[in-house]
């Protein structure tokens, strides 16, 4: 099958030049869970041609309620490997760099963020999230988009995008600001993020989680609290992140076209 025919309906809407730009766009996605997995699929289905997937986790039973590649058949498999297989089945030509790794100070340089057009933060671990955001914002050529907290959210109508500095009522954003202030202050550049001001509480008791395999990091053990999630909200956060990339590419393409016509 011709790859071009896979995106004919998208090209009908966006036009051939934007599709060419999307095919050449390089995106680094950190976190392929309830938010990141949906973001990755939306990007590939829209024609983004180059994507790095970074996540160290394996699929767990508790992931099945919200993570795109998590099924009863994929439990125990590395998330990035399962997701990569799905993305290649959607577009066999997509260029994937699959990293079963953790973003942290010791590994930061290995991701070569300066080679990407966009960095997407879908990490839910506070220290890694803060470090990635600060690093990405230090590179002038990189555009960063980040997800704030998608847990304990139920109403899709309340999801919005906006500058991090303007986010209110989001617990993860509040904790992130505190982390920044303790480690050198807020980043010099602001950035767009997906967030919701909705506030809810857990109504059930958390189930026991299976321990991490020997030699692997136990993320749940590091969390002060595990919050409830629903698929329609984590998916919406991820799809909205993908839309930020696609719309930014289209806007830049349109601006270049206008500039060319002026000249």
C-alpha positions, 0 to 999 in steps of 0.5 A: 500500500502506498503510504501517501494514500494512508494520509489522503484525508489529512492532506485534504484538510491540511494541504500537501506542503503541511504534510511534507513538513509533518513527514520531516518533523522530529518529535521526542516523546517522553512517557508513553503511558496514559497520556503519551501513548495516545499522543504518539498514535495521533502524531503518527496517524497525522503523518509525523515521520520521525519520533523518539519514544522514551519510557522504561516501564513494562505494561502492568495490569493497572495500565489496561484502563487507560494506556493505548497499547495495554491489553491482557495480552501485552502485560509484562512487555516493555511499553515502548516496544508494544507501542512501536509495533503498533505505530509501525503497523499504522505507518511502516515508513515512520522512523522510530527511535525506541528507548527503554530508558529513564530521563535523568541527569545521568542519561540526559545527554544521550537523548540529543534533544537539540536534534528535535523540533519538538519535545513532548513531556508526558512524564508523571514523575516530578523530578524527571519531569522538572529536569526534562522541561528545564533541559528542553527550554535551554535549547532555543531551537526546541519547542516544548509542550507538556502535560500537567495532571490527567489523574482525578479528572472526569470532565472533558469540557474543562481541559484546556491549553495555556502557558505554564505560568498561567495554570491554576488549580492543577496540583502537578503544576503547583508541585512543579513550580515548587520543584523549580524554585528549589532548584534554581528558579522558574525556567526563563522561557514559558511553555504551553501545556495541557491542563484542567482545573477540575478537582476530585478525590479518589472514591475507592481504595488503591489496589495492591500493585505487583512489585517491579521486576528485579533490576527495574525501577519501582515507580509506584513505590516512589509515589506518595499517592496513587490517583484514579484515572479514566481513559477518556481523560488521559487520551484527551490530554494526549490527543491535545498534546498531539494537536499542539504539534500539528497546529504549530507545524501548520501555522509555521508552514502558513506563515512561510507561505505568506512570507514567500508571497510577499517576496 
